[in-house]
Amino acid sequence: MSDEGEILRVLEAIARAADDFCERRFYVETATRVYNGNGRDRLRIPPLISASSVKLDEDTDGTFELTLTENTDFWLEREGYQDPQATPSTIIILNPYQGSRTTFLNRPKLIEIIGEHGWSNDTETLGGGVTATLADATATKMTTNKAGNPPLGPGDTVLVESERLFIEGGEGASKGASNWKAVRGVNGSTAAAHTDKSLIRYTYPAQVVEAVLLQASALWKRRQSDPGFWTIEQFKGLDPDVQRLLNPLREFVVV
């Protein structure tokens, strides 16, 4: 495996370790999640950016029959934050005044939430108006009209129309218009053909980026100084400095 491929593998593994340490996901994923009820009027949930559907299965038959409407049946809030309406939401609260329910039944697999799950869906536009072309829904070759500023590179997750793609490699940043190898339809999106469509890149909290780079750099230096050290296979946990960076973002969610 080339150094570029091995470095990318290390970065991916450390990024997931940071997610696990913080008990949350910092990338956005379109997904259906199901949670148990708790017999109360509010339910803590993992970070949720937006919900397109919230339903209840109160007779535990596996079908979610009752549809709840946001701001009528329930509110989504970011618990304990200075602006409760900020995203991501971490708690769903039933509306006792207009809602169809005042408590969540204390039953397993009670509530189904379809939506955008994760910490944020922040993006940045690459300077110069970068566009992407993919021949069809199965093509792994993505052609861009230019590299952009800051340049596109391996490890980036990008958005083209409604499809998310993970960039594995390519000719890249120093060569202007480029061909890239992309993993299609990641994080719950659907692959489709794109012709000269605008490309934007997902961004992440600065502390998380710094923590992942710091840990990956430390592992890589250990490997270079000791050829017998095989990075991920011998990775046992995050370094103390990395943990200190991530601690303010750490949260234990009981659902």
C-alpha positions in Angstrom: 0.0 0.0 0.0 1.4 3.5 -0.9 2.1 6.0 1.8 -0.9 8.1 0.6 -3.2 5.1 0.9 -1.8 4.2 4.3 -2.0 7.8 5.6 -5.6 8.0 4.5 -6.4 4.7 6.3 -4.8 6.1 9.5 -6.8 9.3 9.2 -10.1 7.5 8.7 -9.4 5.2 11.7 -8.5 8.1 14.0 -11.5 10.1 12.9 -13.8 7.2 13.9 -11.9 6.9 17.2 -12.6 10.6 17.8 -16.3 10.0 17.1 -16.4 7.1 19.5 -14.6 9.0 22.2 -17.1 11.9 22.0 -20.1 9.6 21.8 -21.3 11.3 18.6 -20.8 11.5 14.9 -19.4 14.7 13.5 -20.3 13.9 9.9 -23.9 14.2 8.5 -25.7 11.0 7.6 -29.2 10.6 6.1 -30.7 7.7 8.0 -33.6 6.2 9.8 -33.0 5.7 13.6 -35.3 4.0 16.1 -35.2 4.8 19.9 -36.9 3.3 23.0 -39.5 5.3 24.9 -38.9 6.3 28.5 -42.3 7.2 30.0 -41.5 10.9 30.1 -42.5 14.0 28.1 -38.9 14.3 26.6 -36.4 12.0 25.1 -32.6 12.6 24.7 -31.4 11.6 21.3 -28.0 11.6 19.5 -27.3 14.8 17.6 -29.9 15.5 14.9 -29.5 18.2 12.3 -33.1 18.0 10.9 -36.0 15.5 10.9 -38.1 14.8 7.8 -40.3 12.3 9.6 -41.1 11.4 13.3 -43.4 8.5 14.0 -44.5 6.4 16.9 -45.2 2.6 17.2 -47.3 2.5 20.3 -48.6 -1.1 19.9 -45.1 -2.6 19.2 -46.3 -4.3 16.0 -43.3 -3.0 14.1 -45.3 -0.4 12.1 -44.9 3.3 13.0 -48.6 4.4 12.6 -48.7 7.8 14.4 -47.0 10.7 12.6 -45.9 13.6 14.8 -45.6 17.1 13.5 -42.7 19.4 14.5 -43.8 22.5 16.4 -47.3 21.1 16.8 -46.7 17.7 18.5 -43.1 18.2 19.6 -40.1 20.6 19.7 -36.5 19.8 18.9 -33.9 21.5 21.1 -30.2 21.5 21.9 -30.3 20.7 25.5 -28.2 22.9 27.9 -27.0 25.1 25.1 -27.2 28.9 25.2 -29.5 28.9 22.1 -31.9 25.9 22.5 -32.9 26.3 18.8 -29.4 25.8 17.5 -28.5 22.7 15.7 -27.8 19.9 16.3 -30.8 19.0 18.4 -30.2 16.6 21.3 -33.6 16.3 22.8 -37.2 15.9 21.6 -39.9 17.5 23.8 -43.6 16.7 23.5 -45.9 19.8 23.2 -48.4 19.4 26.1 -50.7 22.2 24.8 -51.4 21.2 21.1 -49.7 17.9 20.7 -51.4 14.5 20.3 -49.3 13.0 23.1 -48.0 14.2 26.4 -45.6 11.4 27.2 -43.6 8.8 25.3 -44.7 5.3 26.3 -42.1 3.3 28.1 -41.8 0.8 25.3 -38.9 -0.5 23.2 -38.5 0.7 19.6 -41.2 3.4 20.1 -40.0 6.3 18.0 -38.7 6.4 14.5 -36.8 9.5 13.3 -35.9 9.9 9.6 -33.6 12.8 8.9 -30.1 14.2 8.8 -28.2 12.8 11.8 -24.9 14.1 13.0 -23.1 17.1 14.5 -23.3 19.5 11.5 -23.7 19.7 7.7 -21.4 22.7 7.3 -19.8 23.0 3.9 -17.4 25.3 2.1 -17.2 26.4 -1.5 -13.9 25.7 -3.2 -12.6 28.9 -4.7 -12.9 29.4 -8.5 -16.2 27.6 -9.0 -15.2 23.9 -9.0 -17.6 21.6 -10.8 -17.7 17.8 -11.1 -18.8 15.3 -13.7 -19.6 11.7 -13.1 -20.9 9.6 -16.1 -23.5 7.6 -14.3 -24.5 6.3 -10.9 -21.8 3.6 -10.9 -18.8 5.5 -12.1 -16.0 5.9 -9.6 -14.1 8.4 -11.7 -15.0 12.0 -10.9 -13.6 14.7 -13.2 -13.3 18.3 -11.9 -12.7 21.4 -13.9 -10.1 22.7 -11.5 -8.5 21.8 -8.2 -10.0 24.7 -6.2 -8.6 26.9 -3.5 -8.1 25.4 -0.9 -7.6 22.4 -3.2 -9.6 19.2 -3.2 -7.8 16.2 -1.8 -8.0 12.6 -0.7 -10.0 12.2 2.5 -12.5 14.9 1.6 -16.2 14.3 1.6 -18.0 16.4 -1.0 -21.5 17.2 -2.1 -22.6 17.2 -5.7 -26.2 18.1 -6.0 -27.8 15.7 -3.4 -25.1 13.0 -3.5 -22.2 12.8 -1.0 -18.9 11.3 -2.2 -15.7 10.3 -0.4 -12.5 11.2 -2.3 -10.0 8.3 -2.1 -7.3 9.7 -4.4 -6.5 11.3 -7.6 -4.0 13.4 -9.6 -5.0 16.3 -7.5 -4.3 19.7 -6.2 -1.2 20.7 -8.2 -2.4 19.7 -11.6 -5.5 21.9 -12.1 -8.4 20.0 -13.7 -8.2 16.5 -12.2 -9.6 13.0 -12.2 -10.5 11.6 -8.8 -11.4 8.2 -7.4 -14.6 8.6 -5.4 -16.7 6.3 -3.3 -20.3 7.0 -4.4 -23.5 7.7 -2.4 -21.9 7.7 1.1 -23.6 8.6 4.4 -27.1 7.7 3.3 -27.1 9.6 0.0 -28.0 8.2 -3.5 -25.6 8.0 -6.4 -26.6 9.6 -9.6 -25.1 11.0 -12.8 -23.8 14.6 -12.7 -22.6 16.8 -15.5 -20.6 19.9 -14.7 -22.4 20.4 -11.4 -21.2 22.5 -8.5 -19.0 20.8 -5.9 -18.8 21.8 -2.3 -16.8 20.2 0.6 -17.9 19.3 4.1 -16.1 20.9 7.0 -15.8 19.8 10.6 -15.2 21.5 14.0 -11.6 22.9 14.3 -10.9 21.0 17.5 -11.8 17.7 15.8 -9.7 18.4 12.8 -6.7 19.3 15.0 -7.2 16.3 17.2 -7.3 13.9 14.3 -4.2 15.4 12.7 -2.3 15.4 15.9 -3.1 11.7 16.7 -2.4 10.6 13.1 0.9 12.5 13.0 2.0 10.9 16.2 1.2 7.4 15.0 2.9 8.1 11.7 6.1 9.3 13.4 6.1 6.2 15.6 5.9 4.0 12.5 8.8 5.9 10.7 11.0 5.6 13.8 10.1 1.9 14.3 9.5 -0.1 11.1 7.9 -2.8 13.3 5.2 -0.5 14.5 2.1 -1.0 12.3 0.0 2.1 13.1 -3.7 1.1 13.3 -3.1 -2.5 14.4 -1.2 -1.3 17.4 -3.4 1.8 18.1 -4.7 1.4 21.7 -6.3 4.8 22.3 -6.2 8.5 21.9 -3.2 10.4 23.4 -3.8 12.7 26.4 -3.4 15.9 24.4 -5.9 14.7 21.9 -8.4 13.8 24.6 -8.0 17.3 26.0 -8.9 18.8 22.7 -12.0 16.6 22.3 -13.3 16.7 25.9 -15.3 19.9 25.4 -17.2 18.2 22.6 -17.8 14.9 24.5 -21.3 14.0 25.6 -22.9 10.8 26.9 -26.4 10.5 25.6 -28.9 8.2 27.3 -31.8 7.2 25.0 
